[in-house]
């Protein structure tokens, strides 16, 4: 097999989307997004003797005072049962990290959190990271179910919210214009204050939206009551998955529930695209009642989601001494921030 830098969007996305577990975190647009932020992106494929892609990974170099590292979320994408391929790919990751002067590589793969998968990563010489990389516990809906079947599995509270929204004649708009992200960003600032989290910058959100808009893979859903915005959902449609990537709501949205309607519309749109999975993304543990996102998680669970636990992020150590310092700094921060 041969490893080369990937520069063909069509062949990349064709390979990635053939894998049921893959999502936008390993799309070509994800690499484009980080390149637009002037990040160094490592995007590689493994080719067999016939020049067919048999494995792929993409990640960006992150710089920090505690040390530079390569972050690979939602991948690599490959046949994990092929031990020779797995070893060769991880050797290539290590080599690329060394060339970029990284202290470590942080990988959160599209693998479920099982004992077998934990042992696999330990056997590859990786160790559990002190902090997460991307979502590790997600709420997922099967879109092969009909809308009636989904509603039958939803909570009584959610069905009541949908009926209330219908009576209030709440309107749903859909946009693919990156200029509309400015409104989303401003509402996000309000949402962040209410739920005590750090908001993304407008530049970050706009560049991400533009990257996916290039491939017609992103939509901004807006719920309005008498012209006033109640809630907005930032949705990415890629491969086998529709992803509820970000969501915001206004103070008025707490009175007139528009968020459930946004999800139902996005599910309808996903089905038209042949997408089989709807990922609500991050949820907290069901018993973690003190978490600041517990209420949001309960809202997501109201749709009758199945919990999907991804394997925790693991680190490939390149420089042991600097990594040890970085590890303990992150451990302290994780404890302080309750993450």
Secondary structure, 3 states (H helix, E strand, C coil): CEEEECCCHHHHHHHHHCCCCCCHHHCHHHHHHHHHCCCCEEEEEEECCCCCEEEEEEEEEECCCCCCEEEEECCCEECCCCHHHHHHHHHHHHHHHHHCCCCEEEEECCCECCHHHHHHHHHCCCEECCCCCCCCEEEEEECCCCHHHHHHHCCHHHHHHHHHHHHCCCEEEEECCHHHHHHHHHHHHHHHHHHCCCCCCHHHHHHHHHHHHCCCCEEEEEEEECCEEEEEEEEEEECCEEEEEEEEECCHHHCCCCHHHHHHHHHHHHHHCCCCEEEEEECCCCCCCCCCCHHHHHHHHCCCCEEEEECCCEEEECCHHHHHHHHHHHHHHHHHHCC
